[in-house]
Amino acid sequence: MVLFFVEPAVVDAVLEGPTRWAVLGAGVVHVVGTLLFGVSMVRAGVLPRPAAVGYTVTLTLLALLGNLPDSVFSSANHVAACVCLVALSRSVRRAGRPGEPRIHVTGSRQAGT
């Protein structure tokens, strides 16, 4: 976890004592959760595989590389993560809303009408 826009002395103070373990624990939970969620998306096969794999890789890298200085690689990783999230959301949007029929039969009578 990275504390942005904070003086280095404040960051050092936050990372001393018991808050250090809370911050590190939150980072570990985030990375492990991202990996497990990404693996479950890939294994389920419901969402597009390239976008699910991209989500798993790029969002894990965002968490792990967040404390490094800005570079071309970190910027490219942010763009790739955005592309993966947009691809995933587009695939969900294309699937329709819950409760809507996915198959529309034309020219036939529906039961009960």
N, C-alpha and C positions, 0 to 999 in steps of 0.2 A: 504494500500500500504506500502511496506517495502522498505527502502533504505539500500541495502546490501553494505558491504565493505566501509562504511562511518563512520567516527568518531562520537561518541555520541554527541559531541558538535555541529557538523554540522547538524545532524538530528534534534536536538533541535532548531537550528536556522531556518531550513527549515519549521518546524512545528509551528513557531511563525508567527503571522500576517496573511496576506491574503493567503499566500501559503498553510497554514493549511487547509483552506476550499477547495482549489483546489485538494489537495492530498486526503482529506476525500471524496470529491465529486467523484473523479475518482474511489475510492474504492467502493463506493455505486453503481455507475453506472455499474461497473464490476460485482458485486454480483447480482444486479437486472437483468442485461442483461443475465448472465449465467442461472439464474433461469427461466427467461421467454423463452430463447432459448431451454433449456432442457425440459420444460413443452410442448413447441410446438412440439419438436421432439417426445415426448411420445404420445401426442394426435394425431399427424399425422399418426403414425403407419407405416411409410415407412421404418424406420430403426429398427434394432432389439431392442426390448423393454428393455432387461437387460442392453445393452450398453448405451441406451439413459438415463435410470434411473441412471446408474452408472456415466455417464457424469455429470448429474445434481447435484448429491450428491458430487462427489469427487472434481469437479472443484469449487463448491461453498465452500467446506471445505478448499481447497487450498487458496482461497482468504481470508477466515475468519481467518484461523490459521497461516497465513504466518508470523506474527510477533512473534510467539512463538518460543522458542528454539527447536532445532532439537531433535526428539525423535523417538522411534520405530513407534508410531502412525503416525507421519507426514511422515516418510519414507514409511510406508505401504500405506498411502493415495496417495503419489506420484506414487507408483507402480500401484495402482488400477486405478488412472487417466490415466496412460499410457496404461494399458490394455484396458480400455474403448475407448480411442482414436484410438488404433490399431484396435479394433473390429469394430468401426464405419467406419474407412477408408477402411477396408477389405470388408465390406458390400457394400460400394459405388463402390469400384473397381470391385466387382463381378457383379454389375448391368450393366457394360459396359459403353461405351462412348456415349455421345449424338449423335443422328443421326444414330446410328447403329441399325439394326433390332434386336429385342430381340427374335423373333420366326423365326426359320429357317425351312422352309417347304422343305422336300426333295421329289423328284419324281414328282413334279407338275410344270406346266409352270406358270411363272409370267406374269402378264399383261404387254403388250407392248414389248414382246420379240419375 
